[in-house]
Amino acid sequence: MAETSTAGLTGTITIPGDKSISHRSIIFGAISTGTTTVKNFLRSADCLSTMQAFRDLGVNIDDQGDQVTLQGVGLTGLKQASAALDMGNSGTSTRLISGLLAGQPFESRLVGDASLSKRPMRRVSDPLSQMGAKIDSVNGHLPMTINGGSLAGIRYELPVASAQVKSAIILAALQASGPSTIIEPSPSRDHTERMLTAFSPKSIEKQGQQIVIHPGYDLQGQAITVPGDISSAAFWLVAGAIVPNSSITVKNVGINPTRTGILTVLEQMGANLTITNRQDQAEPSADITVTSSDLRPFEIGAEAIPALVDEVPLLALLAARANGISKITGAEELRFKESDRLQAISQEFTKLGITIEELPDGLVIDGRPSWHVANPNLDSYQDHRIAMTLKIASLLVDEPVTIKDFDSVRISYPTFLTDLAQLRS
């Protein structure tokens, strides 16, 4: 798709529901007793993969568009699927459902597309195997077969902060014969813990960096309203900060403290950022307004990455527009996403004329007020976040550029172009 620059982005938009919370609303609604309703569910390819997987496992899900209603079957009511469960491109679906299926009394086979089949699964299968699960994979990748059965409690120290691995162990631990303790090296997004607290407060206990899961308690259906996804809002917050003459308000953005690293970096850079209409619920939300301004360079390390791991491509874009050297380290996890995002950012930003150095675990960016495009043919690597980052970057150059496989944005933000058109009108 070809794009040219714009004079400014202005307006107010409401972004789609949070991807992480949408996944979990289906999972917890399915294994609870009673009815769960989900409003503002993210209708992306990844979240629909989760929904279809639970339908295949025997859960009645009524998708009415504006609201999803699940008739929960409890932790012991899932049925063996008649065929392999297709995870599509969704790493979240795969890793979380693996934890749940590890304790079910039947065999499940998980498959995915070519991209997902390259992503590592041993980080999940290793702790689940320690609990007694029998898991076979192809050298630690999909396809993966889970022979579910009895699980023992575990005390497990996560080698790296990972919400997906933590969540998989939590879902397995709900079915174990005794309590489990999960220890995080640093905080990661805590949507699973918050949602489990709502569905079954006696099942979970938090003690600093330790999470204790107590099995044996039923989960009760809930009414869930999914806030807007801050990882989607981040594209407009960054665009508003770096595209000249812009002022963008994004409404009802989830501001879970484990997800707001992008706001912290924007504030450090001197962005003109205003947060209003705070709603302090189980998942807090607010309206966020950003206006274009001059930005300072920044440095972040491993301790900051868990709160903004999905936003690193956008951080690199912010850095490219700040005047000076910015450095991102401790982000090796990005090499194992839908693409090797560190490599993808480095290669595609270089095409745009951005001076950037790829590190083993990060990036060094020499920010400038303007760039000179060396190659207008950009590649998203079929990675939704790379595609959208390049789209925002394309607004800052005069030459038309093309972005290969831009339709990958359907994975997380199917209405991205519609929202961009609204801000440009």
C-alpha positions, 0 to 999 in steps of 0.5 A: 500500500502506498502512503504519503505524509500528512499535515497533522492528525486531529480528533477523538477516537475510541480504540478497540478493546484490549487484546490481552483482556479479551483473550482472558475473558473468553478463557475465564468465562468458559471455565466458570459456572454460570453466565459471563458477558463480555462487552467491547470484546476485541474482534481481531483474528487472534481473539477470534482464534481463542473464541473458536478454540473454546467452541471446539472444546464444547463451550456455548458462546453467543457472539452478538457483535456488541456483546459476547455471552458464554455459558460456562462449563466449569473447570471440569466441563470441557470436552475433547475437540474433534480435531486439532485446535487451530491457534492461527497466529496467536501466541497468547491463545496457544500458551494460555490454553496449554496451561488449561489443557494440561489438567484436562482428562483428554488429549489435545493437539494445537496447530498454528500458522507458519509464523506461530509455528516458529515461536518457542513453546518450551518456556510453557511446556517445561514448567507444565511438564514439571507439574506432571503434564505430558506434552509433545512438540516439534523441537519446542514448537507447534504442532504440540500435543498435550495429554492432559491429566493429574497435575501437582502443585509447583513452586516455580521461579520464572527465568524472565518476566512473562505474562503468558508463561505466568498465566499458563502456570496459573491456569494449570495450577487451578487444577493441581492437587495442591497449592502452587507458588509462582515467583516473578523476577520483575512485574509483568502484565497482571490481567490474569491475576486481576480477572481470576480475583474477580471470578474466584477471589479465594483461588489467588493470593499475591505476596509481593512478587509471589503469586499463590494459587489455591485450587479447589474453588469454583469460578463464578461468571462475571459481567466484563467490559473490556477497556481500550487496548493501550497497545493499540492506543500507543500508535495514536499517542506516538503519532500525536507526539511526532506528526507536526500540528497534531492533537489526538484524544484517545478515549477509554484507554486501559491504564493497568500499571503493568502496561503503562510504560509507554506513557512513562517514556513519553513523559520522560521525553517531554511529550505534551500528554494529558490524562483525564476521566480516570475510572478506577475499576478492576482494570482502570481506564482513562482518556489520554490526549497528546499534542505534538511537541519537541522530544528529548532522547531516552534510555531504557533497560530490561527493568522497563521492558515488561511494561511496554514490550509490545510498544518497543517498535513505537519507542524506536520511532519516537527515538528516531524523531527526538534530537539525539541518541536513544538506547533500548536494551534488555529487549531480546524477547522481541526476537521471538515475537511474530517476527524478529522485531529488533531486526525488522525495525533496524532493517526497515528504519534504515530504509527510511533513512533513520540512523539505527544500530541493532544490538543483541538485546536492543537498539541505538537510534540517532534521532533527527528532525527529518529523514531521507528515504533510501528505499520506499519498499518497506516490509512488515514481515507479516507482523501487525505491530511492525506494519502499524509502526511503519504506517505511522512512520510513513506519515513523516516522509514526503516520498510515497512508500509501500508496506508489504503484507500490511493486512497483518494488522487484522491480528490485533487492530482490524479498524486501524486504517479507519481510525487513521482516516478519521484523524486525517479528515 
